[in-house]
C-alpha cells in the first residue's frame, strides 16, 4: 500500500503545449538578445533553472513528460507564470 501511494505522489506526464513552448522560447530569445546575443546552452539553462540538462531537453523537445514543478521552474527562470493552457 505504501508503494502505491508513493507512485501517485509525483506525476511526470506534463508537456508544454505549442502556446507554452512558444512563450518559453520567446522569453529565452528575448533574454539572449538583452544579453548581447549570448545563447543559452543546456548547461547555462541548467544553472539558471536548477534543473539537469537532461530534464531541460525533455521540456524543450517534449519527448517525455515531466512534472509540473519542473515546468514552473523553467517559466520562473524567465519571469513567466505557468498557466493551465501552457501544458497538458
Phi and psi in degrees as GROMACS dihedral restraints (atoms count N, CA, C in turn):
[ dihedral_restraints ]
;  ai    aj    ak    al  type     phi  dphi    fc
    3     4     5     6     1   -65.5    20    10
    4     5     6     7     1   -38.4    20    10
    6     7     8     9     1   -63.1    20    10
    7     8     9    10     1   -40.0    20    10
    9    10    11    12     1   -64.0    20    10
   10    11    12    13     1   -43.0    20    10
   12    13    14    15     1   -67.7    20    10
   13    14    15    16     1   -31.2    20    10
   15    16    17    18     1   -66.9    20    10
   16    17    18    19     1   -37.8    20    10
   18    19    20    21     1   -65.8    20    10
   19    20    21    22     1   -30.1    20    10
   21    22    23    24     1   -85.8    20    10
   22    23    24    25     1   -10.9    20    10
   24    25    26    27     1   -70.4    20    10
   25    26    27    28     1   -27.6    20    10
   27    28    29    30     1  -136.7    20    10
   28    29    30    31     1   111.6    20    10
   30    31    32    33     1   -95.5    20    10
   31    32    33    34     1   129.4    20    10
   33    34    35    36     1  -117.6    20    10
   34    35    36    37     1    66.4    20    10
   36    37    38    39     1  -132.5    20    10
   37    38    39    40     1     7.9    20    10
   39    40    41    42     1   -85.4    20    10
   40    41    42    43     1   134.5    20    10
   42    43    44    45     1  -131.5    20    10
   43    44    45    46     1   154.9    20    10
   45    46    47    48     1   -73.2    20    10
   46    47    48    49     1   141.8    20    10
   48    49    50    51     1   -77.4    20    10
   49    50    51    52     1   172.6    20    10
   51    52    53    54     1   -58.4    20    10
   52    53    54    55     1   -40.2    20    10
   54    55    56    57     1   -63.2    20    10
   55    56    57    58     1   -46.0    20    10
   57    58    59    60     1   -63.9    20    10
   58    59    60    61     1   -42.9    20    10
   60    61    62    63     1   -65.2    20    10
   61    62    63    64     1   -40.4    20    10
   63    64    65    66     1   -62.1    20    10
   64    65    66    67     1   -44.6    20    10
   66    67    68    69     1   -60.7    20    10
   67    68    69    70     1   -45.0    20    10
   69    70    71    72     1   -67.1    20    10
   70    71    72    73     1   -44.3    20    10
   72    73    74    75     1   -66.0    20    10
   73    74    75    76     1   -38.0    20    10
   75    76    77    78     1   -65.4    20    10
   76    77    78    79     1   -41.9    20    10
   78    79    80    81     1   -65.2    20    10
   79    80    81    82     1   -41.0    20    10
   81    82    83    84     1   -62.3    20    10
   82    83    84    85     1   -47.4    20    10
   84    85    86    87     1   -62.6    20    10
   85    86    87    88     1   -42.1    20    10
   87    88    89    90     1   -62.2    20    10
   88    89    90    91     1   -41.7    20    10
   90    91    92    93     1   -65.4    20    10
   91    92    93    94     1   -39.8    20    10
   93    94    95    96     1   -61.7    20    10
   94    95    96    97     1   -41.7    20    10
   96    97    98    99     1   -63.1    20    10
   97    98    99   100     1   -45.1    20    10
   99   100   101   102     1   -64.5    20    10
  100   101   102   103     1   -23.0    20    10
  102   103   104   105     1  -102.1    20    10
  103   104   105   106     1    37.9    20    10
  105   106   107   108     1    57.2    20    10
  106   107   108   109     1    43.3    20    10
  108   109   110   111     1    62.3    20    10
  109   110   111   112     1    27.1    20    10
  111   112   113   114     1   -74.6    20    10
  112   113   114   115     1   112.2    20    10
  114   115   116   117     1   -74.6    20    10
  115   116   117   118     1   142.7    20    10
  117   118   119   120     1   -83.5    20    10
  118   119   120   121     1   130.3    20    10
  120   121   122   123     1   -97.0    20    10
  121   122   123   124     1   170.7    20    10
  123   124   125   126     1   -61.0    20    10
  124   125   126   127     1   -33.6    20    10
  126   127   128   129     1   -68.3    20    10
  127   128   129   130     1   -42.8    20    10
  129   130   131   132     1   -71.2    20    10
  130   131   132   133     1   -34.9    20    10
  132   133   134   135     1   -64.5    20    10
  133   134   135   136     1   -35.8    20    10
  135   136   137   138     1   -61.3    20    10
  136   137   138   139     1   -43.3    20    10
  138   139   140   141     1   -64.7    20    10
  139   140   141   142     1   -39.1    20    10
  141   142   143   144     1   -70.9    20    10
  142   143   144   145     1   -36.5    20    10
  144   145   146   147     1   -99.5    20    10
  145   146   147   148     1   -23.0    20    10
  147   148   149   150     1    81.8    20    10
  148   149   150   151     1    11.8    20    10
  150   151   152   153     1  -105.6    20    10
  151   152   153   154     1   156.8    20    10
  153   154   155   156     1   -74.4    20    10
  154   155   156   157     1   153.8    20    10
  156   157   158   159     1   -56.2    20    10
  157   158   159   160     1   -36.3    20    10
  159   160   161   162     1   -63.1    20    10
  160   161   162   163     1   -44.0    20    10
  162   163   164   165     1   -65.5    20    10
  163   164   165   166     1   -42.3    20    10
  165   166   167   168     1   -62.0    20    10
  166   167   168   169     1   -37.3    20    10
  168   169   170   171     1   -61.2    20    10
  169   170   171   172     1   -42.3    20    10
  171   172   173   174     1   -61.7    20    10
  172   173   174   175     1   -38.8    20    10
  174   175   176   177     1   -66.2    20    10
  175   176   177   178     1   -50.1    20    10
  177   178   179   180     1   -76.4    20    10
  178   179   180   181     1   -29.2    20    10
  180   181   182   183     1   -90.4    20    10
  181   182   183   184     1   -29.0    20    10
  183   184   185   186     1    75.1    20    10
  184   185   186   187     1    23.5    20    10
  186   187   188   189     1   -75.3    20    10
  187   188   189   190     1   -24.2    20    10
  189   190   191   192     1  -150.3    20    10
  190   191   192   193     1   152.9    20    10
  192   193   194   195     1   -73.1    20    10
  193   194   195   196     1   151.0    20    10
  195   196   197   198     1  -129.5    20    10
  196   197   198   199     1   171.4    20    10
  198   199   200   201     1   -83.0    20    10
  199   200   201   202     1   161.7    20    10
  201   202   203   204     1   -60.9    20    10
  202   203   204   205     1   -35.8    20    10
  204   205   206   207     1   -62.4    20    10
  205   206   207   208     1   -32.6    20    10
  207   208   209   210     1   -64.9    20    10
  208   209   210   211     1   -46.1    20    10
  210   211   212   213     1   -63.1    20    10
  211   212   213   214     1   -40.1    20    10
  213   214   215   216     1   -61.7    20    10
  214   215   216   217     1   -39.3    20    10
  216   217   218   219     1   -63.3    20    10
  217   218   219   220     1   -41.4    20    10
  219   220   221   222     1   -63.8    20    10
  220   221   222   223     1   -45.8    20    10
  222   223   224   225     1   -66.7    20    10
  223   224   225   226     1   -42.5    20    10
  225   226   227   228     1   -61.6    20    10
  226   227   228   229     1   -33.9    20    10
  228   229   230   231     1   -61.8    20    10
  229   230   231   232     1   -23.9    20    10
  231   232   233   234     1  -114.2    20    10
  232   233   234   235     1    23.1    20    10
  234   235   236   237     1    57.3    20    10
  235   236   237   238     1    38.6    20    10
  237   238   239   240     1  -110.2    20    10
  238   239   240   241     1   157.8    20    10
  240   241   242   243     1  -109.8    20    10
  241   242   243   244     1   126.6    20    10
  243   244   245   246     1   -74.0    20    10
  244   245   246   247     1   122.6    20    10
  246   247   248   249     1  -111.5    20    10
  247   248   249   250     1   162.3    20    10
  249   250   251   252     1   -61.2    20    10
  250   251   252   253     1   -26.3    20    10
  252   253   254   255     1   -76.3    20    10
  253   254   255   256     1   -10.2    20    10
  255   256   257   258     1   -86.9    20    10
  256   257   258   259     1   -10.6    20    10
  258   259   260   261     1  -147.5    20    10
  259   260   261   262     1   159.1    20    10
